[in-house]
Amino acid sequence: MLYFTLASKAYSRNLQYRGAHMIHNIASAVFGFLYACIWIGLGADYTLGEYGTQGMVSYIAFTQAALWVSSFVTNGLGIPQSVRTGHISLDLMRPVHLFTHLMAREWGQIAYQFLYKSIPIYVVYYFAFSLTFPSQLSFLVYAGLSLAGAAYMSICINYLIGASALWTTESSWLYWGNHAMINLLAGFFIPVEWLPEWLQNIAWLSPYPYLLYVPTRFYLGLGSVSALWGTLFWCVLLTAVCLLVTGVLRRKVEVQGG
């Protein structure tokens, strides 16, 4: 009940800024529209592999909408700001685990972004490019499960980024570095299999393909169910690391202000 309350309050807080967030939606939709147009132009001269022109447009539409669930989460889950203000000491004193506390709050924001950002952006693309829904319900189910796992992994990654603020006065470079890796290794700009082989190998040694590429492949009906094991593996591993780091930071609290 406590975690649901935390999530619902985060969701309600975002509702106060729906008008401002519409600007984000417009900018995101325009960016994706231009990106899709580039692939349409390339499709006039190239086959674009197993995707085809329409498949690549659907690929772009889904990844652009999924970014708000699997990528655009709170920088460090708010931990860097708490460290700067000294509020981190109070967070650690609460009778609730820091990781689950911040995770519940972030799920509320992700739910808001899914409803008010991901869905509206996808609807725009659906009508602009005459997209079609997956031919089988199972494709949507697997895509949904994979995307939920991607959201959780993104929460864990940002929690670890936030925890680094207790050892460094500047952790934002990790946040933007994480975004750069998402753009490069998660299949946002191009599908992972089109990367150089050496870069593909690096990508599959990381959780990044499971943030965007794997859910998108499921959505397009091209994914293998076995990929969900990869999602589960990284969810379990990142959870263990987050819990371990929490135990360490409880013994090292550096307050830079407050």
N, C-alpha and C positions, 0 to 999 in steps of 0.2 A: 504493500500500500504506500509506503514511504517513497519507493522508487517511482511509482506511478504518479504520485503527487509532484515529485521533482520534474518528471518529464512533462506533465501537463502544464506546470507553471512556466517552463521554458517555451512550450508551444504557445501559451497565451501571451507571453511577453512579445513574441515575434508578431502576433496578430496586430499589435499596435502600429506596426511599420509596413503594413501591406502595400500602401501607396508607394512608399520609397522602393520597396522590393520589386515593384512592377518595372521600374527603370532597369534593374538588374536583368529582369526577364527579357526586356526589349533588346538590351545590349547582347545578351547571350544568344537570343534567337537570331539576331542579325549576323553575329559572328558565325554561327552554325550554318546559316543560309549561304553566306559567302563561301564557306568551306565546302558545302555540298555542291555549289555551282562549279567550283574548281574540279571536283571529281566528275561532274556531268560533262565538263569540257574534255577532260582526259578520256572519259568513256567513249567519246566520239572517235578516238583513234586507237584505243587499247581495249582489250577484253576485260581487264581488271580481275583476272583470275576467276575463282569460283563465285565471286560476289556479283560480278556484272555491274553495270551502271546503277540500276535501281537498288541492287543489294548494297552498294557502297553508300548510296543516299540514306537508306534505312540504317546502315551502320552509323553514319554520322548523326542522324537524328536521335538514335538511342543513346549513343555515348554522350552527346551534348546534354540530353536530359538527365542521364545517370550521374553526371558530374556533381550535381547538387546533392546526391545521396552518398556517393562513394569518395568524393574528393573535397568538396567545399564544406569542411567542418571547422569548428572554432579553433583558431591557432593555439596549439598546445592545450586545448580544452580549458583555456583561461588560467592555467597554472603560472605562466610567466608574469602575468599581471598581479596574481596573488602574491608571488614572491617579492615583486617590487613594492607592493603596499604593506607587506607583512601579514596579510590575511591568511597566508598559507599555514601559519602556526595555528590559527583557529580551525582551519579545515582539517588539519591532522588531529585536532583534539575532539572532533565530533564523534559521537558514538556510531559511526557508520564508516565503512572502508572508503578511503579517498577515491580509489579507482571506480568502484561501483557507484559512488555518489556522482562523480563527474560524468560517468558513462550514462547514467539514467537521465541526467540533465541534457546531455547531448542527443539522446534518442528523441527527446521532445523537439529539439531543433530540426533534426533530420526528418521527423514526421511532418513538420511544418513545410520544410523545403520540398519534400516529395509532393505534397498536395498543392502548394502555391507556386512552385517553380518548375519542378520536373514535369508534372502533368500538363500545365498550360503550355510549356515550351514544346512538348511532344505533340500536343493538339495542333499547334501552329504548323509544325512540319507535316503533320498528317494530311492536312488540307492543302498546304502549299505544294507538296510533292506527290500527292495522291498515293500515300503509303498504304500498305495492306498489313493487317494483323497476322501474326503467326498462324500457320495453317492448322496447328494442333495445340490444344490446351496445355499439353505437357511442356511445350516449349516455353510458354509463359510461366508455368509453375517452376521449372528449373531456372529460368532467368530471374524470377522473383527470389528464389532461395539463394542463388548465387549473389544477387545484388544485396540482399540482407547481410550475407556474410561479408561482402565487400564493405558495407557501411560499418560493420563491427570492426573489421581490420583497420579501417581508416581511423576509427575512434582510438584503437590501441596504438597505432603509429603516432597519432597526435598526442596521446597521453605520454608516450615516451619522449617526444619532442618537448613537451611541457616540463617533464621531470628534469630534463637537462638544464633547466633554468636555475636549479639549485647548485650547479657546478660552474655555470658561465653567466656572465652579465648580459649576454646577447645570444638568444636562441632562435631569432627570427630567420637566420640563414638556413637553419635546418628545415623550417617550415616551407620556405621557398624552394629549397633544394628538393624537398619531398614532392612539391608540385612539378618541378622540372622532371623528376624521375617518372611521375605519372604521365606527363606529356610524351616522354620518350619510350618508356618500357611497358606502360599499361595499354598500349594500343590506341591511344587517343588520336594522334595524328595519322598513323597508318597501322594496319593490322600487324601483329607481332611477327607473323611468318614472312612479312616483307622486309624485315630488318636484316642486316648482315648476319650471317650465321653465328659469328662470335658474340654479337650483341643479343641475339636470341637466347643463346646459352646463359648469358648473364641475367637476362630478364626472367627466365624460368627458374633461376636460383633465388629469386626474390618473390615477394607477394604481389608485386605490381600487376602482372597480367591478370590476376584474379580480381582486381579492382574494377576493371572496365572490359578488357578483352574477352574474358570467359563469360560474363553475363551477356555481352553483346552476341557472342557466338550462339549461346542458347536461344536468345531472342530470334536470331535469324534461322534457327533450326539446323545449325551446323556444328553445334557443340556435342561433346561426348559426356554422358552422365558421370563417367569416371573423374571428370574435372572437379566435381563437387568434393571429392576426397581431398584434392589439393586445397580447396577453400577451407575445408574442415581442419586440415593439418595446420594451416597458417593461423586460423582462429585460435586453435589450442596452443600453439607455440607462442603467439603474441600475448595471449592471456597469461601464460606462465611467466613470460618476461616482465609483463606489467606488474604482476603480483610480487615478483622478486625485486624489481626496482622500487616498488612502494616500501618494502621492508627496509631497503637500504636508505631511502630518503627520509624515513622516519628517524633514522639515527644521524642524519645530516640535514639540518634546516638552516639555511643561510638567508637571513632577512636583510634585504638591501634598502629598506626604508620602513616607515611606519613606527 
